């Protein structure tokens, strides 16, 4: 198993520790929230690092192609679901974000079945950055940053919808014709 795949597995292993740290004392333990934020940031950085290493050293594998995006979705979705439990995000926002991930994953599965690779778009990359920054801000839960946190979350939600529409428009042929 190569280093990028090990980093992906590490990211998945970190998720329960992140959730446990975040949810200690019902999310009221600020020290543990800092621990949760650190775990989330480290896990997020492994995503960036594993991709760079895989591309630079030509270590791209089928396992990595499958597990890397899955690990990212598990990390972010776990955080967002915890934010519902902690009363920091409304469920409808999280449903929109998670629904987008299911729809794009479905598109990618259909495309892969037809021998087409759907690469991540810039909209999707921007969405991911705003989601991750928003999650960190939500975890830290700093009152002085509440307006910025809300703004970042709304931008992440808007980018979620924009990136979904972008994927559908660019890749509708995968569903309607079976190819691009």
C-alpha positions as CSV (number, residue, x, y, z in Angstrom):
1,X,0.0,0.0,0.0
2,X,1.4,3.4,-1.0
3,X,1.7,6.5,1.1
4,X,-1.3,8.4,-0.5
5,X,-3.5,5.4,0.3
6,X,-2.2,5.2,3.8
7,X,-3.0,8.9,4.3
8,X,-6.6,8.2,3.0
9,X,-7.0,5.4,5.5
10,X,-5.6,7.6,8.3
11,X,-8.2,10.2,7.4
12,X,-11.0,7.6,7.8
13,X,-9.5,6.4,11.1
14,X,-9.4,9.9,12.4
15,X,-13.2,10.5,11.9
16,X,-14.4,8.7,15.1
17,X,-11.8,10.4,17.2
18,X,-12.9,13.8,15.7
19,X,-16.6,13.0,16.4
20,X,-15.8,11.8,19.9
21,X,-13.8,14.9,20.7
22,X,-16.4,17.3,19.3
23,X,-19.3,15.6,21.1
24,X,-17.7,15.4,24.6
25,X,-20.1,16.9,27.2
26,X,-22.6,17.5,24.4
27,X,-20.2,19.8,22.6
28,X,-19.8,22.2,25.5
29,X,-16.2,21.4,26.4
30,X,-14.3,24.1,24.6
31,X,-10.9,22.4,25.1
32,X,-12.2,19.3,23.4
33,X,-13.6,21.4,20.6
34,X,-10.1,22.7,20.0
35,X,-8.9,19.1,19.9
36,X,-11.7,18.3,17.4
37,X,-10.7,21.3,15.3
38,X,-7.1,20.1,15.2
39,X,-8.1,16.6,14.2
40,X,-10.4,17.9,11.5
41,X,-7.7,20.3,10.1
42,X,-5.1,17.5,10.1
43,X,-7.5,15.1,8.4
44,X,-8.4,17.8,5.8
45,X,-4.7,18.4,5.2
46,X,-4.1,14.7,4.5
47,X,-6.6,15.0,1.7
48,X,-4.6,17.7,0.0
49,X,-1.3,15.9,0.7
50,X,-2.3,12.5,-0.5
51,X,-3.5,13.9,-3.8
52,X,-0.3,15.9,-4.4
53,X,1.8,12.9,-3.6
54,X,-0.2,10.5,-5.7
55,X,-0.1,12.8,-8.8
56,X,3.6,13.9,-8.3
57,X,4.9,10.3,-8.0
58,X,2.3,8.6,-10.2
59,X,0.9,6.7,-7.3
60,X,-2.7,6.9,-8.4
61,X,-4.6,3.6,-7.7
62,X,-8.1,2.4,-8.1
63,X,-8.3,2.1,-4.3
64,X,-7.3,5.8,-4.0
65,X,-9.8,6.9,-6.7
66,X,-12.5,5.2,-4.8
67,X,-11.5,5.8,-1.1
68,X,-10.2,9.4,-1.3
69,X,-13.4,11.0,-2.3
70,X,-15.3,8.7,0.1
71,X,-13.1,9.6,3.0
72,X,-13.6,13.3,2.3
73,X,-17.4,12.9,2.2
74,X,-17.3,10.9,5.4
75,X,-15.2,13.5,7.2
76,X,-17.3,16.5,6.1
77,X,-20.7,14.8,6.5
78,X,-19.8,13.5,9.9
79,X,-18.9,17.1,11.0
80,X,-22.1,18.5,9.5
81,X,-24.3,15.9,11.1
82,X,-22.7,16.6,14.5
83,X,-23.5,20.3,13.9
84,X,-27.2,19.4,13.6
85,X,-27.0,17.5,16.9
86,X,-25.2,20.5,18.5
87,X,-27.9,22.9,17.2
88,X,-25.4,24.9,15.1
89,X,-26.8,24.0,11.7
90,X,-30.3,23.4,10.5
91,X,-31.0,20.0,9.1
92,X,-32.2,21.3,5.7
93,X,-28.7,22.9,5.0
94,X,-27.0,19.6,5.8
95,X,-29.5,17.7,3.7
96,X,-28.8,19.9,0.7
97,X,-25.0,19.4,1.1
98,X,-25.2,15.6,1.6
99,X,-27.8,15.3,-1.3
100,X,-25.3,17.0,-3.6
101,X,-22.6,14.5,-2.6
102,X,-24.9,11.6,-3.4
103,X,-26.0,13.0,-6.7
104,X,-22.4,13.7,-7.8
105,X,-21.3,10.3,-6.6
106,X,-24.1,8.7,-8.7
107,X,-23.1,10.7,-11.7
108,X,-19.5,9.5,-11.3
109,X,-20.6,5.9,-11.0
110,X,-22.7,6.0,-14.1
111,X,-19.9,7.8,-16.0
112,X,-17.3,5.3,-14.8
113,X,-19.5,2.5,-16.0
114,X,-19.4,4.1,-19.4
115,X,-15.6,4.6,-19.3
116,X,-15.9,8.4,-18.6
117,X,-14.0,10.1,-15.8
118,X,-15.7,13.2,-14.3
119,X,-13.0,15.3,-12.9
120,X,-13.6,17.7,-10.0
121,X,-14.5,21.2,-11.1
122,X,-13.3,24.4,-9.8
123,X,-16.7,25.0,-8.3
124,X,-16.5,21.7,-6.5
125,X,-13.0,22.6,-5.2
126,X,-14.2,26.0,-4.0
127,X,-17.2,24.3,-2.3
128,X,-14.9,22.0,-0.5
129,X,-12.6,24.7,0.8
130,X,-15.6,26.8,2.1
131,X,-17.2,23.7,3.6
132,X,-14.0,22.8,5.5
133,X,-13.3,26.4,6.6
134,X,-17.0,26.6,7.7
135,X,-16.8,23.4,9.6
136,X,-13.6,24.6,11.5
137,X,-15.3,27.8,12.3
138,X,-18.4,26.0,13.6
139,X,-16.3,23.6,15.7
140,X,-14.4,26.5,17.3
141,X,-17.7,28.3,17.9
142,X,-16.2,31.6,18.7
143,X,-18.9,34.2,19.3
144,X,-16.8,37.1,17.9
145,X,-16.6,35.2,14.6
146,X,-20.3,34.3,14.4
147,X,-21.0,36.6,11.5
148,X,-18.0,35.4,9.5
149,X,-19.0,31.8,10.3
150,X,-22.5,32.3,9.0
151,X,-21.2,34.0,5.9
152,X,-18.8,31.2,5.2
153,X,-21.5,28.5,5.7
154,X,-23.9,30.4,3.4
155,X,-21.2,30.7,0.7
156,X,-20.5,27.0,1.1
157,X,-24.2,26.2,0.7
158,X,-24.4,28.4,-2.4
159,X,-21.3,26.8,-3.9
160,X,-22.8,23.4,-3.2
161,X,-25.8,24.2,-5.3
162,X,-23.8,26.0,-8.0
163,X,-21.3,23.1,-8.3
164,X,-24.2,20.6,-8.5
165,X,-25.8,22.6,-11.3
166,X,-22.4,22.9,-13.0
167,X,-21.8,19.1,-12.9
168,X,-25.3,18.3,-14.1
169,X,-25.1,20.8,-17.1
170,X,-21.6,19.6,-18.1
171,X,-22.4,15.9,-17.6
172,X,-26.0,15.4,-18.5
173,X,-25.0,13.3,-21.5
174,X,-23.8,10.6,-19.0
175,X,-27.4,10.1,-18.0
176,X,-29.3,10.8,-21.2
177,X,-27.0,9.2,-23.7
178,X,-24.8,6.9,-21.7
179,X,-21.7,8.8,-22.7
180,X,-20.3,12.3,-22.9
